[in-house]
């Protein structure tokens, strides 16, 4: 058993190192994903059973030595435990859960649970006494950097007119109205893709066969979601006009959920066209490089992301990935994750 589960001990150690390192904490879920895709779900879950209690012990010892408030330790361990368990349920579910819920259903439900945690952490930070002072300090630092760089006087004056209270209000509005959900989706998606990439690389190095996984090219949103998107958009406008904040926040999150799904569908369409056998290799390479450049270009990337969402929505009426009638389909039969 020791040799069989030895990778779990290594993965748990790397996971804890990442979460405690600060700069690499964003990737603390990647070792769990790697263990699942490289070995199996039992190894991934065994690593979690090691990492969660060890993380709690290390946090308590560190807090005692540095006189950190106990509430901070609770929230830190709650974040690690919930995010790790949710991620494991998404990518490495027990067989019974895998049959009952599709991959995309687990992903979205898990992201919603993570969003609730993110919102709680943000709200706790926002109501803490020193948070406003911290925001004001950051604003002063930003203004000083603008002034020292010789930026436009008008832009500097506009920046100086922004108060810490206004920044906090904007942050609250964004986080409550889908910001937390998008953050969780980003973390889970990046962790999953990095895990798959590392497994692919290790498989090629060792000459192993990488297990098949579904791609975006085979992903389709259920047709009923277009009605959910339309209705939630309408109700967001109506609740905003009526100033019903709580229903508006709830509806905004539903709307963002729909947008994320259609963004994934849009990416599936893009991947479908990039992977067509008829496309010349150099043209495919050029388009992929162009896509990446545009994705990291300010302003242009916003237009690109919105365009991908609209592309995904448009497939409700235009079958972009329909197989050609006179030939075999260029991708496997599409089905929901």
N, C-alpha and C positions, 0 to 999 in steps of 0.2 A: 504493500500500500504506500509506503514511504516514497519509493521510486516513482510510482504511478502519479502521486499527487505532488511531487517535488516542484513541477512548474507552478503550481498554485501558490506555494510559499514564495517563490521568486516574484510572481506577478503581484501578490499582496504587498511585498516589500517595495516594489517599484511604484505601486499605486500610492502607498503611504508617503514615499519620498516625494512624489509629484505634488500631493496635496499639501505637504508641509514646506515645499520649496518656495512658494510664492509665485515666481514667474512661470513655473510649469504647472501650476495648480489647475489650469484650464484643461489639461490633458490627463487628469487623474483617472478618468474612466477608460482610457485607451488600453491599459493592461488587462482589464476585465474583458473587453471586447476581443483582444488578441487571444486570450486563453479560450474563449468560446469558439472562435472561428478556427483556431489552430488545433485545438483538442476537442472538447465537447462542453456542454452546458454544466456538467457535474464539476469539472475542474474550475470553471468560472465561479460557480456558487461556493465551492469550497474555499476559494481565494477570498471571497467576500466574508465568509464565516471567520476567517483569520483577520482580515483587515479591519472590520468594524469594531470588534472589542479592543484590538491593539491600538487603534486610533483613539478610542475613548480613554484608555489608560495613559497614552502619551499626552493627550490634551490635558487631562487632569493633573498629571505631574508637572507639565510645563506651566499651567496656570497657577499652581501652588508655588512654584519657584519664582515666578514673575509677578505674583499678586494680581493676576487677571481675574475680573469678576466671574463668578460661577455661571451667571446667565450667558456670558459670551461663550463659555465652554459648551453649554447646552445647545446653543444655536449652531455652533461650529459642527458638533457631532450630529445634530439633526440634519444639517445640510449634507454632510458626507454620507450618512446612512440612507436618507431618503433618495438622494440622487443615484447612489450606487445600486440600491435595490430596484428602483424604477428602471434604470438602464439595463440591469440584468433581466428584468421581466420583459423588456422590449426585445432584446437581441437573443437572450438565452432562456426562454420560458420553459417550464416543465411541459412535457408532451400533452397533458390534458388541457392546459391553458392555450397551447399553440393550436389545438383543434378548434377551440371555442372562439378565439379571437384571431383575426388576421394580423399580419405584421403592421400594416398601416393603422389599424384600430388600436393596437397596443402602443404604437408610437405616439399617436395623438392623445390617447388617454393618459399615458405617462407624462407627456409634455404639459398637459393641463394640471396634473398633480404637482409637477415641478414648478409650474407657474404660481400655484397657491403658496408654495414654500418661498419662492423668490419674492412674492408680494409681501409675505409676512416679514421676511428679513429686511426688505427695503423700508417697510412701514416702521419697524422697530428702530432702524437707523435714523429715519427721518424725524421721529419724535424724541430722539436722544438730545440732551442739552447741548452737546458740542457740535452737532451736525451743521447747524446754521453757521456757526463760526468757521467751520471747516470749508463750507461752500464759499463764504465771503473771502476767506484766505486764498482759495483757488482762483476766485475772480480777480483779486488784486494781483496775484502772480501772473495771470493771463494778460491783464491790462499792462503791467510793467513790461512783459515780453513784447507786446505790440508796440509800446512806446519806444523801447530800445531798438527795435528793428526798423524804425522810421516808417511805420505804416501810415496809411491815409488818416488825416486828422478827423474826418467825418466818421470813419469806421471806429476809431478810438473813442470818440465822443459817444457814439451809439453803444459801444461796449460798456463805457463807464455808467451809462444810464440804467443798465440792467442790474437789478438788486438781487441779493441772495434769496430773498423770499420769492421773487419771480422765477428764479432758476429751480427752486424746490417745488414750486407749483407746477412748472412744466415737467419736471422729472416725475412727479406724482401722476400727472395726467398720462404721460407716455407709458409708465410702468403698469398702471391700472388698466389701461385701454389696449392691452396687447403686447406691451413691451416685455413683460415677464414671460409671456408665452413664446414670443419670438426668440428670446434669450435661451430658453430651455430647448426649443427645437434646434437652435444653432449648436448648442453644446452636445446634445445627443447625436445629431447628424454628423458633426465633425468627428466626434469620438468613434462613431461607427465606421466612417469612411477611412479614418487613419488606421483603425484596427485592421480593416480589410486590406489596406495598402501594405501594411507591415507583414501580414500573413502571406500576401502574394509574393513579396520580395523574399521572404524566408523560404517559401516553397520553391521558388526558382533557383535559389542558391543551393538548396538541398536536392533539387531534381524531383520534387514531389508534385503531385497533382493537386491543384487548388480546387476546393469544392465549389460547385456552381452556386451563384447567388443571383437573385433577381435584380435587374437594372431598371433605371428610370424609363427606358424605352418600352418596358412592358407594363408601366403603371398607368392606370386610368381611374379617374374620379367617378364615383357613382353619379348617374345623371340627375338624381334628385337633389344633389348638392347645389345645382345652379339656382333652384328655388330657395334653398336656405340662404345662399349668398344674396339673392335679390331681396328677399324679405328682411334679412338682417340689416342690409344697407338702408332700406326704407325706414325701418324702425329706429335705426341709429339717428337718422336725420330728425324724425319726429320726436324722439325722446330728448335730443339735443335742443330742439326748439322749445319743448315744454319744460326744459331744465330738470328732468328726472334723472339725477346723476347715477343712482344705483342700477336701474334698468339699462341706462346707457352704457355703463361700464361692462355689464354682462353681455350686452348685444355687441359691443366693440370686440370682445374676445371671441364671440362666435364668428363675427365677420373676419377677424384676423385668421381664425382657424380655416375658414373657407379659402382665404387668399393664399395661405400656405399650401393647401392641397392643390390649388390650381397653379401655383408656382411650380410645384413638383411635377404636375402634368405638363406644364410648358417646358420644363427641363427634359422631360421624357421625349417630347416632340423634337427638341434640339438634338438630343442624343440619337434619336432614331435617324435623322437625316445625316448626322455625322458618321453613323455606322453603316450606311448603305454601301454594299459592295461596288456599286457603279461609280462611286465617288473616287476620283484619283487620289492617291496617297498624299502627294504634295499639296493638293487643294484642301484635303481634310486637315493636314498639319497647319496650313496657313489660317484656316478658319478657326481652329482651336486656339491658336496663338492670338488671333485678333479678338476672339471672345474673351480671353483672359485679360488682354490689355484694356479692353473696354470695361471689363468688370472692375478694374482698379483705377479707372479714370473718374475723377470727381464730376458730378452733375451727369455725365454720360452714363455712369453706372446706374444711377437712379432711373433714367429713361430705359436702360436695358432691362432692369429688374421688372419695371412696370410692363414693359413689352412682353416679357416672358409670361407674366401673370395673364395678360390679355390673350396671349397665344393659347395658353391652357384653357381659358374660358371659351375662346372661339372654337375649340374642338367639339363643343357641344353641338355645333351646327355644321362644321366642316371636318370630315374624317381625314385628318392629315396623315394618319398612320394606317390607313386602310390598305390591305395588300393589293397588288396589281392583279387585274383579272386574268391576264395572259401569262402569268408566271407565278412562281412560288413566292410567298412572303419573305421579306428580307430579314425579319426578326421572328423569334418564337411567338407563338400565340399569346396575345396580351391577356393579362388577367390581373385583378387587384392584388396588392400585396397582402 
